[in-house]
C-alpha cells in the first residue's frame, strides 16, 4: 500500500469534484448565506435589546424582529437546499468513483488480482468508497463556507474595533484549524489500521462462509469462531480508541470556544470602560461571536472522523493508481487466426522462474497436448497465450504476429480459455452460458451444451436452462460446473481453444463424449490441451512435456 499524506489524499479527492464544480459552488453559496442568516438571528436580537434600552441605533426593534423572522425562514430553506445539493454531489461522485474502481479492476485483472484477498477488495468497493460520502457531503463545502463565513464575521466584529476583529479571527483559527490539527496528530495511524483491519475481517468472514462445509466436517467451528471473535474484538478496540479521540476533540473544542467567548466579553468591556467603543460594541460583538462557531465547529469535529475517511480514500487511490501487468492494445490491424507458437519464452513470478526458453508450434486445426507435473508452468503458458501476463523474454505469436501487437479485443475474439476452476455467477444457467455470447439463441445454447455433455443433465433440472445455479455455482457439482465452462467455450466459437485440465472433474463416460466433440470440431478449431490424463491426450496430434520450466 502506497503511503500518502492526508493533504495529498485530500487534493486527489477534491480533483474528482471537477465534473460537479457548479453544484459545489452553489452549495457553498447557499451554505454561506444560510450560516450568516443563523448568526444574524441573534445579532438582530441584540439590536432589538439595545432598542428596548433606548440605545440609539439605525435598526429599530420592529426592523430587528422582521429581520429575525426573515433570517429564520431563509436559514431553514437554505440549510435544506445546501444539504440536498451536497448529498447529490456526494452520491453522484461515489457512483463515478465506483465506476472508476471497476474500470481499474478490469485493467488489473487477472494478473494483478491473483492472490488478492477478495474480502478486502469487497470492503474497498463498498464500505471504503461509502466513507468518502463524509468528505464530499460534509467536508469540502463546509470548509469553504467556514473560510468565507469567518472573513464576513471578522469584518462585522472588526467594524466595532480592529482588536475585536483580530480576537475573533484568532478564535476561528484555533477552533477550525488548531484543534483539528492536534486531534489528527493524536489519532496517528488509527484510521489506516481500522480500515485495514476491517478489510481483513471482511476477507476472513467471506473465507469462512466459503469453507463452511470443511469447517463443520473437521469440527473446526469453535476455533474458527474464536479467531473471528478475536478479530472483531481487536477491531472494536480500534474503534473505541477512535471514539475516545473524537470525544476528547469535542471537549477540547467547546473549552476553547468558552475561553474565547469570555475573552471577547472581557476585551469589549475593557474597550467600553476606556470609552473606545459604545455599549453596542460590547453586546453585538459578544453575541456575534457566541453564535458564529457553527461552521468552524463542524471542521473541528471532522478532525478525528477524517482520519478514517482519508484512510479509506488512500485504499481507493491504491486501486486507481495500480499499474496493470499488461496494457490493452487497440491501435493495430485486425487479423484472422492461422496458428500459434511460442519462441524461446521465459517467465518468472517475482524471483521464481517458471518457464525457461520454451518453444512450441500449434498448427492451425491441430490438437496439441501439454503434460507435466503440477507447478511446471503449463497453465502459465496458456495465460501468456491469452496475454494475461507479459512475456519477459522471447515471444508468443498468433498468426505470425506477437500478441504484444494484436488488439486485445481481437485476441479475445480469437481465443477461448477454459480454466481448471469454472466461475459461475449467481444467475440462471442460460445467463451463465451467455457470458460467452450475449445474443446466443436457445438453440445455440443447447448445441453447445450437447457438445459439452451437459444438456441432458440441465433438462433434468426443475427449470431447465432457467435454473439458478446459486452463489459461486454451489448447487452444482465440480464436474457439472466444468462442463458448463466447456459449453461456454464451445458457444464462444473462437478458432483457438485453450483447455486447462478440462476433464479433471469428469468421469470416463463424460470425458469420452467431450473428447469426441473436440475431435469433431478440429476442422474449425485449433486446440491446446493441458492434462495429466493420458486418456485425454490421446486425441492430440502432438504432445509436449513441460518439466522444470522446459519443453521436451
Secondary structure, DSSP 8 states (H G I E B T S, - for coil): -----HHHHHHHHHHGGGGGHHHHHHHHHHHHHHHHHHHHHHHHHHHHHHHHTT---SS-HHHHHHHHHHHHHHHHHHHHHHHHHHHHHHHHHHHHHHHHHHHHHHHHTTGGGTT--HHHHHHIIIIIHHHHHHHHHHTHHHHHHHHHHHHHHHHHHHTT-HHHHHHHHHHHHIIIIIHHHHHHHHHTTHHHHHHHHHHHHHHHHHHHHHTHHHHHHTT-HHHHHHHHHHHHHHHHHHHHHHHHHHHHHHHHHHHHHHHHHHHHHHHHHHHHHTTSS-THHHHHHHHHHHT--HHHHHHHHHHHHHHHHHHHHHHHHHHHH---SS----SS------EEEEEEEEEEETTEEEEEEEEEEEETT-EEEEE--TTSSHHHHHHHHTTSS--SEEEEEETTEEGGGS-HHHHHHHEEEE-SS----SSBHHHHHTTS-TT--HHHHHHHHHHTT-HHHHHTSTTGGG-B--GGGTTS-HHHHHHHHHHHHHHHT-SEEEEESTTTT--HHHHHHHHHHHHHHTTT-EEEEE-S-TTGGGG-SEEEEEETTEE-
